[in-house]
């Protein structure tokens, strides 16, 4: 199997895509729910430009780099039901690839009684495990592997990182302990 083509997204690309999303987003959300870590930058930009200050966080693990690490998303952190019940929430992530992560987030929010819209920068309809389902808002469709400017393999100016980064906390070979 061949590796997908990698597309290097620039900060200017991100700004353009967020601008495109802002033209279509509602302004009456009670909260933004950011899916970490990929959704943090787009959620911040959207929050600043819409003045939505109530931001919740969902820490979800499914991928490790380009490889799917787990069979299903694992929620490491998620808002308690009473914080989302009856609220209109904009759930933001960077990409709907298989859709597994953001659909799990959306369904958990709905089960808790929230009204949810899903917003991503990139939608990969041909990779989606949810035929006929899609984000409510997305800036671009793609088939490629997206490398965002905040990816750890790149420097802050978007160039390839000159030296390898240390392994993540608690990873084999890391001298840094696993957070508790």
Secondary structure, 3 states (H helix, E strand, C coil): CCCCCEEECCHHHHHHHHHHHHCCCCCCCCEEEEEECCHHHHHHHHHHHHCCCCEEEEEEECEECCEECCCCCEEEECCCHHHHCCCEEEEEEEEECCCHHHHHHHHHHHHCCCEEEEEEEEECCCCCCCCCCCCCEEEEECCCEEECCCCCCECCCCCECCCCCCCCCCCCCCCCCCCC
